[in-house]
Amino acid sequence: MNKKRLLQLADIVENQIHSLSFFDSSGFNMRYVQHDCGTPSCIAGFVLEQSELKWDDSMYYTNHVAEYLDISHEDAIRLCEPSDIERRFWQDITPSQAAKTIRRLVDTGEVKWIRE
């Protein structure tokens, strides 16, 4: 586990505005990897930006997230696709919640999403 990269990611995500619409040009929204303008949107989007990898629709982004953050593929999926929360509520996940989830992973080794 690359704790330094995870904590940097948590800090970046936490400082985003909570974008509630896909049509917003920036901010954090777990429903989308990136906004129409190409800016990152979700955890995976910010990882792609940090790693300077360009988004490719054919890419399975969780493979890259796992490699870049040095976590298991299963943890990358749980981090990017929160199964604890119904998909229709993913856009309600705040930057603060996402940052807490990332920090919990660093502290406990477990990805556990909790709705505030």
Stockholm file with secondary structure:
# STOCKHOLM 1.0

chainA/1-116         MNKKRLLQLADIVENQIHSLSFFDSSGFNMRYVQHDCGTPSCIAGFVLEQSELKWDDSMYYTNHVAEYLDISHEDAIRLCEPSDIERRFWQDITPSQAAKTIRRLVDTGEVKWIRE
#=GR chainA/1-116 SS CCHHHHHHHHHHHHTSCBCCSTTSSSSBCTTCSBCTTSCBCSHHHHHHHHHTCCCCTTSCHHHHHHHHHTCCHHHHHHHHSCTTSCGGGGGGCCHHHHHHHHHHHHHHSCCCCCCC
#=GC SS_cons         CCHHHHHHHHHHHHTSCBCCSTTSSSSBCTTCSBCTTSCBCSHHHHHHHHHTCCCCTTSCHHHHHHHHHTCCHHHHHHHHSCTTSCGGGGGGCCHHHHHHHHHHHHHHSCCCCCCC
//
